[in-house]
Amino acid sequence: MRTIDELQVLELFGGIGAIRKALIRQGIPHRVVDYVEKDRNCVKGYNALYHENFQPRDIVEYHPSTAKVDLLMHGSPCQDFSRSGLKRGGERGSGTRSSLLYETIRIIQEMREKPKMILWENVKGVLDKNFRETFFDYIHELDRLGYTSQYAMLNAMDFGIPQKRERIFVVSLLGEKTFDFSMLLRSPTRNITSFLEKDVPDIYQVRQSSILSYLNGKPRNQNFEGRVKVIEQFAYTISTKQVRVPNSGVVDLKNGTYRYLTERECFKLMGFEDGDFNTLRAIYPQRKGRMSSILYREAGNSIVVNILEAILQKLLAEVF
């Protein structure tokens, strides 16, 4: 791989900037040409983490500048593809949030010079029978624009993170170069105990009677429709609604008591560091007796940094 002077990056549906965190951790010189995110809380968090001053923007109203872009990263909304979400799909022109995927295609078409690399992440439900047509239409559109695409389902547990989180990643390279996901550098899952906090306040204790009945093997309460697993060696997929629906699982405190993962634990299980969480906690302080739905949502909406690091390592070796 030749020396990179400065990778020019465009972040669409940028969230709290998982790709930027991966670039920093890998020591890759880079400049964020632009960042587009509608959620004002994510923008506020992004600005705090990376010392920026971006404003919330709607992707529909965004038009690219003439600046050169090497890498375009986009994690378009997944709600309508998710198996636990709205299931309305992302068909072009449907008006669903997941159909905003096509805004990325529009933006690439408007660019004076196409990016060398495009990276897309979404839920594995995008390949389900009812939604796969949209997925392959996206691939077809990039093919029409001169890209060669490969995709794979990657699990955070194969990259050192004890969270069973499977996501589809698509790498599209301008021209005929191909990307081999099988060559990504993987690492053993670390022990989850190093991710869990000690002396967690009582506010994180599960008190919902229907969930407790379910966990303790009693007849399922009619008011509880979900599934909750007990975290042992690893957590399950962290969602945006940890306070109400702890998809990640709960920690067994013994004697029939359990607790939710804390906001800090969720961020660490997404590959962020204590210092990152401290920065975010400073702008969203702990409220007495309350967990932070904002911080849980930001964690659940993000991308596992460790996976992005592995992709970047291979991607830059392939292209540069």
BAKEVO-540550 format. One record per atom (N, C-alpha, C, O): x, z, y. Coordinates in steps of 0.02 Angstrom, whole numbers, plus 32768, in hexadecimal, padded with zeros to 4 digits. Layout:
// BAKEVO-540550
XZY...
***
This chain:
// BAKEVO-540550
802A80007FC4800080008000802C8000803E8059802A804580207FD2806B80487FD080A88031800780D87FFA802180D1805A801781088049804A8139800F80338163800D7FFA817B7FDE805F816D7FA4805181967FB2806C81DC7FBE80A881E47FAF8042820D7FB9805982517F80808682667F8A80BE827E7F43806E825D7F088094826F7ECA807182527EBA803A82667EA9809382247E6D807782067E33807D82377E2580B382507E12804582457DD9804582737D98804F824B7D88802782207D748084825B7D3B809982317CFB809A825A7CF980B282927CC68080823B7C82808482577C5880AE82277C52809D81ED7C3B80E382417C10810F82197BC78105822C7BB3811482647BA080EC81FD7B5880E382077B33811781DC7B49812581A47AFD813281F57ADB816981D37B10819E81C47B1781B5818C7B3481B281F87B7481D581EF7B70821D81DA7BA2823881C27B36823E81E07B31828481CC7B6482AF81EE7B6E82AB822B7B8582DA81C87BBA830581E47BFF82E981D77C31830D81DC7C0282A981C57C43828881C27C6D829681857CA882A5818B7C508291814A7C76829D810C7CB0826C81057CE6827F80EE7CA5822D81197CDA81FB81137D13820C81437D4E820381327D038225817D7D38823881AC7D5F827481917D9C827781997D3D82A381727D6082DC81547D8F82C4811D7DC782DD81177D79829380F57DA3827880C07DE0825580DC7E17825C80C17DD7823081127E10820E81337E438240814D7E7F823681467E2A8276816A7E5682AA81857E7D82CC814D7EB982D681527E5A82DC81187E7B82FF80E07EAF82D480BE7EE182ED80A57EA3829380BE7ED38265809F7F0B825180CF7F3A822D80BC7F078269810D7F3B8259813D7F3D821081507F7281F581607F0481EF814E7F0081A7815E7EF5819E81A97EC281B481C37F23817E81CC7F19817382137EDA8149821E7ED0811581FE7EAF815F824A7E6F813C82537E54814882997E68817682BD7E26811C82AC7E01812482EA7DB8811382DC7DA980DD82C17D8B813F82EF7D44813282E67D2D810783207D28811E83597D2080C783117D0A809783437CC680AC835F7CB980A7839B7C9A80C383327C5880DA83477C398103830F7C4D80FE82D57C09812C83227BE6815982F47B9C815783077B8B816283417B71814A82D67B2A814482E37B04817482B57B08817082787ADE81A182D47AB781D282AF7A7D81E882DB7A8681F683167A4181EA82BE7A0681FB82E479F9824682E779DF825F83197A0B826A82B379FE82B382AF7A2A82D882E17A6782D882DB7A0A82F783127A2F831783487A5A8351832F7A8E835F834B7A43837382FA7A6A83AB82E07AA9839282BC7ADE83B182C27AA3835B82987ADE833D82797B10832682AE7B4C833082A67AF7830882E37B2382F083197B47832C83397B82832983487B22836183447B3F839D83617B7683B983347BAB83CE834C7B6983BA82F27B9B83D282C37BD783A482BF7C1083BC82BE7BCB836382BF7C02833282BD7C2F833A82F97C6D833B82F37C11834083347C38834883717C628386836F7C9B838683867C4783BC83547C6D83FB83507CA783F5831E7CDD840E832B7C9B83D482E67CCF83CE82B37D0983A182C97D4383AF82B97CF9836C82EE7D2B833982FD7D3A833183477D5B8301835C7D218360836F7D30836283B77D1C832083D97D42830283FE7CDE830C83CB7CC282D083E97C8882E184177C77831B84207C6C82AD84357C3482B884637BFE8282845A7BE48267848A7BEF8273841B7BBC8240840D7B77825C841B7B6C8298841C7B48822E84267B02823F84307AD9822383F67AED81F283D87AA0824383E57A75822783B07A5E81E183C17A4C81D283FA7A5F81B583907A498170839B7A238157835E7A328167832579F1812F836B79C98110833779EC80D0832079FD80A5834979F680CA82DF7A19809082C479F6804E82D77A17801B82DE79B4805082DD798D801482EC79A07FF88331799B7FBC833D79B48024835E79C4800F83A27A0F800383AC7A267FF483E37A35800B83777A7F8006837D7A967FBE83757A7F7F9983497AC57FAA83A07AE67F69839B7B317F7583A07B487F9B83CB7B587F5683747BA07F6383737BC47F4883B07BAF7F1783CF7BFB7F6883C07C277F4F83F67C527F1783DA7C497F0283A07C7F7F0084027CAD7ECB83EB7CEB7EE783CA7D187EC183B77CEE7F2983C37D297F4983A57D317F35835C7D007F2C83387D6F7F2E83477D7F7F1F83027D6D7F5A82D67D797F9482E97D517F4D829A7D417F82826A7D617F6F82277D567F39820D7D897F9E820B7DA57F9381C87D777FAD81927D6C7F8D815F7D5B7FE9819E7D31800A816C7CEE801D818B7CEC804081BE7CB88005816D7C75801A81807C5A8047814A7C54803381107C4A8085815D7C2E80B5812E7BE680C281407BD680CF817A7BB980BC810F7B7380CD811E7B5380F180E27B5980DC80A97B31812780F27B0B814C80C07AC3814C80D57AA9817F80ED7AA1811480CC7A5D810B80E67A2C813D80C57A3A8156808F79F4814B80E579C4817D80CC79AF8170808479A48137806F79AB81A7805E799D81A18016795881B88002794481B17FC8793181D4803178F281F5801F78C481CA7FF578A381E37FC778C1818A80047891815E7FE278AC81427FA1788781217F7C78EC814E7F927909813B7F52790F81777F237914816E7EE6790F81B37F3F791B81EF7F1878E481FC7EE578A981F27EF378F982127EA978C982227E74789F825F7E86786982697E6A78B882887EB3789282C47EC8787782BB7F0F785F82EB7F2D787B827D7F28786782717F6D7825824C7F7377F882567F4A782182207FA577E281FF7FB577D281C57F86779781B37F7D780681A67F6977FE816F7F3977D881337F5577B381127F3277E481257F9677C380EB7FB577F180AE7FB677DD80787FCB782F80B77FA0785E80807F9C787A806C7FE0786C808A801378A480377FDE78C48021801B78BE7FD6802678EB7FB7804278877FBA8010787E7F72801678837F5B805E786B7F7D808C78A37F23806878AD7F0880AB786A7F0280CF783A7EE680B578687F1C810D782C7F17813577F57F48812477BF7F45814178027F7680F577CE7FA580E077C37FDD8112778F7FFE811177F47FE9813D77ED801E816E77FF8063815577F98094817A781580688116782A80A980FB786F80BB81187893808F8131788080FA811478C2810F812D78FA80EE8105792E80DB812178EF80E780C3792480C9809A792D807F80A879628063809978FA805E80C37901801780D47930800D811079427FD4811F7943804381317974803E816779B78026814E79E38014817579BF8025810C79FA800680ED7A087FC1810A7A417FAE811479D27F9C811879DB7F57813079F47F5481787A0A7F1F818E79F27F8B819B7A0F7F8C81DE7A5B7F8381DA7A7A7F6682077A787F9C81A47AC17F92819A7AD07F4881947B017F3081B17AA77F24816E7AB17EDC81677AAC7EBA81AB7AD57E9081BC7A7A7ECD81D27A717EB082157AAE7EBC82407AC67E8F82627AC77EF9823F7B017F0C82697B3E7EE382557B637ECC82807B4A7EDB82147B837EB281FD7B7C7E6B82167BAD7E4C822B7B407E5082147B337E0B822B7B417E0482757B557DCF828D7B357E3A829A7B407E3782E37B897E4082F77B9B7E3583317BB37E5482C97BF97E6182D97C1F7E2082E67C147DED82C57C4B7E2383157C757DE983247CA57DDB82EA7CB37DA282D97CBF7E1182CC7CEC7E0D82937CD47E3E825E7CCA7E79826C7CCA7E2682217CAE7E4F81EC7CE17E8481D57D1D7E7781D47CC97EBF81C27CF67EF381A77D157EDC81657CF67EB7813F7D527EF381587D737EE281197D517F0680DF7D4D7EEC80A77D397F4380ED7D1F7F6E80B77CDD7F8E80CC7CD57FA381057CAE7F90809D7C6F7FB380A97C637FE380707C6B7FD280367C52802180817C458054804F7C008070805A7BEF808780907BD7806F80257B92808980287B8980BD7FF17BA080B47FB97B6680F380027B5681287FD27B0C81357FD37AED813680097AEE81407F987AA781527F957A9881747F537AC381797F277A5A818B7F4B7A4681AD7F0E7A42817D7ED37A3A81417EDC7A4981997E967A49816D7E5C7A04814E7E4F79FF811C7E2B79D0816A7E6D798D814E7E67798781087E82795780E47E7379B880F27EAB79B680AF7EC779BB80797E9079AA803F7E9B79D2808E7E5579D6805F7E1D799B80667DED799A80457DB9796A80907DFE792E80957DD5790780547DD7790E802C7E0578DD804A7DA678B8800B7D9D78937FF57DDC78947FB97DED787480237DFE784B80117E38787380027E7778597FE57EA778B480157E7778DB800F7EB579187FE17EAE79367FCE7EE179297FCF7E7179677FAA7E6779667F657E88799B7F4A7E98792C7F497E9379287F087EB579457F0D7EFB79687EE07F1279367F457F1D79537F4F7F60799E7F577F5C79C37F3B7F8579B57F7D7F2A79FD7F877F227A217F457F1A7A537F387F3C7A097F1B7EEE7A2B7EDB7EE17A207EA97F197A477E7A7F2279EB7EB17F3F79E27E887F7B7A187E987FAE7A327E6C7FD07A287ED97FB47A5F7EEE7FE17AA07ECD7FCB7AC57EB37FF47AAF7ED07F8A7AEB7EB07F6F7AEB7E657F7E7B1E7E497F927AB27E467F757AAB7DFE7F817AB87DEE7FCB7AD97DBD7FDA7A9D7E177FF77AA77E0B803F7AF17E0F80517B0A7DE780787B157E3F80357B5C7E4580427B837E0A80247BB37DF280417B6D7DF37FEA7B8B7DB87FCC7B827D7C7FFA7BB07D5480037B477D7680177B3A7D3F80467B687D4380837B7A7D1080A07B7B7D8180967BA77D8A80CF7BF17D8680BE7C1C7D8F80E97BFF7D77807E7C457D6C806A7C667DA780487CA47DA880437C3F7DD780307C5C7E1380107C567E107FC47C287DF27FA97C857E317FA37C817E3C7F5B7C767E867F507C9D7EB07F687C427E977F2B7C2D7EDE7F257C337EF67EDD7C257ED27EAD7C477F357ED77C447F5A7E987C227F9D7EA57C257FB77EDC7C027FB77E717BE27FF87E797BEC80237E3B7BFA800A7E057BE480647E457BEB80947E0D7BC680D37E1F7BBE80E47E5A7BB080F77DEC7B9381397DF67BCB816C7DEC7BEA816E7DB67BD781947E1E7C0D81C57E1B7BF1820C7E207BC282197E467C0E82397DF87BF8827E7DF57C2D82AA7E167C6882A47E077C1882D57E447C4783027E667C71832B7E367CA9833D7E467C5683397DFB7C7A83627DCA7CB983407DB17CE683627D977CBC82FF7DB77CF882DA7DA17D2E82D87DD77D6382B97DCE7D1F82F87E107D4F82F77E487D5D833E7E617D6983497E9D7D5B836D7E327D7083B17E417D3A83DF7E5D7D48841A7E697CFE83C67E677CC983EE7E867C9684037E517C7983D87E307C8984447E487C59845B7E167C1184547E2D7BED84867E337BFC84177E3A7BB884077E4C7BA583C77E267BC583947E2D7B6F83CB7DFF7B5983907DDA7B3183657E0B7AF4836A7E107B55833B7E2E7B3783117E617B4C82C97E537B8682B77E5D7B1D82A17E3D7B2A825B7E2C7B0F822E7E637AD482337E757B3982037E7C7B2581D67EB27B4181907EA47B7581887E847B1D815E7EBD7B3481197EB97B6081097EF47B4E81167F2E7B9A80ED7EE77BC780D67F1B7BD2808B7F137BDC80727EDB7BCE80677F4A7BDA801F7F4A7C1480107F797C1480237FB37C467FED7F5F7C7E7FD67F877C7A7F8A7F8C7C777F677F5A7C797F727FC97C757F297FD67CB27F157FFE7CBF7F2F80347CD87EE57FE47D157ECD80047D0B7E85801B7CF17E5B7FF77D217E7780587D1B7E3480747D487E05804E7D847E1180487D2C7DCF80347D527DA0800C7D467DAB7FC27D117DC27FAE7D787D997F9A7D6F7D9B7F517D917DD57F307D917DD97EF27DAE7E037F567DCD7E3D7F377D977E697F177D5F7E6D7F307DA97E897EE07D7A7EB57EBE7D957EFD7EBD7DD27F087EC17D687F2C7EB77D797F737EB67D6A7F907E717D337F877E577D9B7FB37E547D947FCD7E117D8880197E137DB7803F7E1D7D4A802D7E0B7D3980747E0E7D5A809C7DD57D6680D87DDC7D67807A7D9D7D84809E7D647DCA80B87D727DE380E37D4E7DEA809D7DA67E2E80B07DB67E3180E97DEA7E6880FC7E007DF881057DFD7DF9813C7E2C7E1C81797E0E7E1781867DD27E40819D7E387E6381D97E217E3182127E1B7E1582297E4D7E2582277DDF7DF6825D7DD37E1B829E7DC67E57829E7DB97DF782D67DCB7E1783187DC17DE683467D9E7DA9833E7DA67DFF83777D787DD383A47D537DA783CE7D827DBB83DF7DBA7D6B83DD7D6B7D3E84087D927D5C844D7D997D71846C7D687D5E84677DD67D7784AA7DE17D4284DE7DCF7D0784CF7DCB7D59851B7DC37D2C85527DB37D0185627DF07D1A85697E277CC185687DE47C9385737E1C7C9C85B77E3D7C8885C07E777CBB85E67E1A7CC386287E387CEC86267E787CE3864F7EA57D1A85F57E7E7D4385F07EBA7D1B85D37EF57D3385D37F2E7CDF85BC7EE87CB485A07F1D7C7F85D37F337C5F85C97F677C7686087F0D7C4186387F1B7C5A86727F447C92868A7F3B7C2F86897F707C3F86C27F9B7C3187047F777C0987077F487C5387387F8E7C46877B7F757C1F87A17FAB7C2287907FE67BFC87D57F967BD788007FC47BA787D67FF07BA887DC802E7B7E87AE7FD07B4F87837FF37B1387AD800B7AF887D47FE47AFE87A6804A7AC687CE80657A8687C4803D7A7C8791801C7A5A87F580417A1B87F4801B79ED87BC803079BF87AA800B79F7879F806B79C9876A808179CC872E8053799E870580547A018727802B7A0786EE7FFE79E886FC7FBA79E886D07F8E79CD87377FB179AE87477F71796C87237F687944871F7F97796087097F2C792186E77F1D78E9871B7F1878EE874A7EF178B587107F3F787D87407F3F783B871E7F2E780887407F27783C86DC7F2977FE86B87F1A77E886C77ED3780C86B67EA377AF86E67ECB779986FF7E89779286C77E5677A186D17E1B777C868C7E6C777386547E3E77B6863D7E2177BA862E7DE677EA863B7E4B782D86287E337849865D7E057866864D7DD17840869D7E17785A86D47DEE783786D47DA9785886E07D7777F686C87DA877D286C57D6877EE868D7D3C77F786947D0077FB86547D5D7816861B7D38785B862A7D1C7869861C7CE2788686487D4578CA86587D3078CC868D7CF978F8868B7CCE789E86BB7CFC789E86F27CCC787586E47C8E786687117C67786186A57C85784186907C4777F986A17C4077DE869E7C0977D886B37C76779186C37C73776986827C7E778486507C94772886847C6D770086477C777707862C7CBD770786527CEE770E85EB7CC3771985CC7D0376DE85D77D3276A485CB7D1F76ED85ED7D6D76B985F67DA0769E85B17DB576C585837DC0765E85AC7DBB763F856C7DCC765585537E10765085177E1F766E857F7E3A7683856C7E7E76CB85517E7F76E3853B7EB476ED85537E467732853D7E45773884FF7E19772E85017DDD774984C77E39774B84877E16779284707E05779B84417DDF77C384917E20780784797E1A782C84937DDD781084B37DB1786D84857DDC7899849E7DA978D484C17DCB78F084A77DFB78E684FB7DB3791F85207DCF794C85337D95793685507D64798C85237D9D79BC85337D6979EB856A7D8179F685727DBD7A05858F7D527A3585C47D627A7B85A67D627A8F85847D327AA085B17D967AE485977D9C7B1385BF7D6F7B1685FC7D737B35859B7D447B6785BC7D197BAC85A07D287BD185BD7D4F7BBE85687D097BFF854A7D157C00851B7D517C34850E7D6E7BC585037D647BC184D57D9C7B7C84D97DBC7B4C84EF7D9D7B7884C37DFB7B3884BE7E1D7B1A847A7E0F7B3C844C7DF67ADA84737E1E7AB884337E187AB584137E5E7AD2842E7E8D7A9283DD7E647A9383B77EA37A7883E07EDD7A4083F87EDD7AA283E77F107A8E84097F4D7A6083DC7F747A7183A27F827A2683F57F8679F583CD7FAA79F083E47FF37A128413800779C583C3801879BC83D5805F798C840E806879838427809F796C8423803279378456803779488494800D791C84AE7FEA798684A98010799D84E17FE7797485207FF0796C85477FC1795A852B802C79358568803A78F38569801278DE859E7FFB78D3852F800B7893852C7FEA789885167FA1787785317F7578C484E47F9578CB84C87F51791584C77F3F793884977F50792D84FB7F1E797585007F10798A84D47ED5799984ED7E9F798C84927EE1799F84637EAD79E484717E9079F384617E577A0E84907EBA7A53849E7EA57A5784D27E6F7A8A84DA7E4E7A2084F77E667A2185307E387A2A85717E5F7A3585707E9C7A2485A87E3C7A2B85EA7E5B7A5F86127E357A6D86067DFA7A7C86437E587AAF866E7E3B7A8D86AB7E1C7A6586CC7E3C7A9E86BA7DDE7A8186F37DB97AA487337DCE7AE0873B7DC37A7E87607DEC7A9987A27E017A8D87D77DCB7A9D88117DD57A7187C27D937A6087ED7D5B7A2488197D6A7A0D881D7DA37A0A883A7D3779CF88657D3C799388407D597969885E7D7C798E87FF7D4A795487D97D60795487C67DA9792087B37DC4798D87CB7DCA799287B77E1179C1877C7E1879F187747DF279B387527E4979D987157E5579E1870B7EA079BD87297EC87A1186E17EB27A1886D07EF97A2386857F007A3A86637ED27A13866D7F3D7A2186287F4F7A6B861F7F5E7A8D86507F6E7A8485E37F5A7AC685D57F757AC485DF7FC07A9285D07FE07AFA85F97FDC7AFD860080257B0D85BC80447B22858E80227B0485B780857B14857A80A87B5E856980A17B71852F80977B89859C80A47BD18591809D7BE1857580587C09854680527BC3859180257BCF85797FE17BBA85307FD97BDC85097FB77B82851E7FF77B6B84D97FF37B9E84A980137BAB84737FF87BB984BC804D7BEA8491806E7C29848B80447C468455803F7C3F84C280267C7B84BF7FFD7C7084947FBF7C9D84727FA87C3284967FA47C22846D7F6A7C1784237F7D7C0D83F97F517C1884147FBE7C1883CE7FD57C5E83B87FE97C68838080017C8F83E37FDE7CD583D27FEB7CEF83E580307D2883D680417CC6840780587CDD841E80997D01846180917CFC8482805D7D24847680C47D4D84B280C17D2E84EB80EA7D0184E081127D48852780DE7D30856181027D338557814E7D06856A81727D6A853981657D72852E81AC7D3C850081C87D25850A82007D2984CE81A17CF384A181B77CB284C781BD7C8E84C081EF7CA484F0818B7C668516818F7C67854881C97C34855281EA7C9F856681D57CA48596820D7C938573824F7C73858F827A7CAB853582557C9C850E82927C51850282997C35850982CF7C3184F082617BE984E382637BC08523826C7B8E852382907BD78559824D7BB4859982557BB785B1829D7B8985D382B57BED85A082C07BF485B583067BBE859583327BA885B483637BA8855983207B748539834A7B2E8546832E7AFC853B83507B2B855E82F07AEB857382D27AF485B982B67AF885C282797AF785EC82E17B05863182CB7AD0864B829B7A978636829B7AE6867A82717AB8869A82427A8286BF82687A9186EA82937A4486B0825A7A0D86D3827879F8870D824B79F78705820E79E98744826779DA8780824179A28773820F796B875E822179B2878081CF79808779819B796D8732818A793B872781687993870081A2798086BA819779BB8691817B79F4869C818E79AB8664814E79DB8632813979D385F48165799E85EB81847A0685CA81697A058592819879EE855181767A148533815079B1853C8183799984FD816779C184C2818279C9848F816079DA84C981C07A02849381DE7A43848981B77A54845081A67A6684BF81A87AA684B881857A9B84A2813D7AC2847A81237A6884BB811C7A5984A380D87A4B845880D97A62843380AD7A258441810A7A1483FA810E7A5283D0811A7A5A839A80FD7A7E83E881457ABB83C281547AE783BC81167B058388810A7AEB83F280EF7B1383F080B27AF383C1807F7B15839680627AB283C880747A8F839F80427A8F835680527A8B832C80247A91834580927A9082FF80A87AD582DE80A67ADB82A280AE7B098306809D7B4D82EC80A27B6482CB80617B3C82C480327BA282B8805F7BC1829880257BFC82C280107C2082DD803A7C0882C77FCF7C4082F17FB77C8282D37FCE7C93829A7FBD7CA682F97FF57CE482E180157D1782CC7FE17D3A829A7FEB7D1D82F07FAB7D5082E27F787D47829D7F5A7D78827B7F4B7D0982887F507CFC82457F357D1382107F687D3281DE7F557D02821B7FA77D1781EC7FDB7D6381E77FDF7D7E81B17FEB7D85821F7FD77DCE821E7FD77DE981F17FA07E1781C97FAB7DCE81F97F647DE581D07F2C7DD881867F387E02815C7F297D9E81767F547D8E81307F647DBD81157F997DD680DD7F927DCA813C7FCD7DF7812680027E3D81187FE87E5C80E77FFB7E5681447FBC7E99813A7FA07E9E80F67F7E7ECD80D07F897E6D80E77F547E6D80A87F2F7E5E806D7F5D7E7C80387F577E2F80777F8B7E1980427FB77E5280287FE37E5C7FEC7FEA7E77805680007EAD8041802D7EE7802180067F097FF580207EF180387FC87F2480197F9E7F107FD17F8B7F3B7FA67F837ECE7FC57F857EB57F837F727EB87F527FAD7EC87F177FA37EA97F6A7FE97E9F7F3D80217EDD7F35804C7EEA7EFF80677F047F6A80537F3D7F6780817F7F7F61805C7FB47F5F807B
***
